[in-house]
């Protein structure tokens, strides 16, 4: 089977909620702030959200996020949250899932006894 497009994602389960974290395979998301990146995603790449969040790959209650380069030099990574209905500025369980995925995949190195992570979202 030949694929014309491949999107890399990590599915996690946090606090009773499934979260699909897109980590690669999508076009560059433009913007000088995370709010601008969210707006760019909404206006230019929303077909990706519907393809990833809704059936047949997801469902109406699916929750997800897109991991991006941060806009702030202090942040380890940027994140944009989404679900079947649109985009969100912040999410508690989504933050836990994204940070855990970032540590487990080496995006943020684990440091004992405490790993400090700075995640940048549209809400700040």
Buried (B, 14 or more C-beta within 10 A) or exposed (E): EEEEEEBEBBEBEBEEBBBBBBBEEBEEBEBEBBBBBBBBBBEEBEEBBEEBBBEEEBEEEBBBBBBBEBBEEEBBBBBBBBBBEEBBEEBEBBBBBBBBBBBEEEBBEEEEEEEEBEBBBBEE
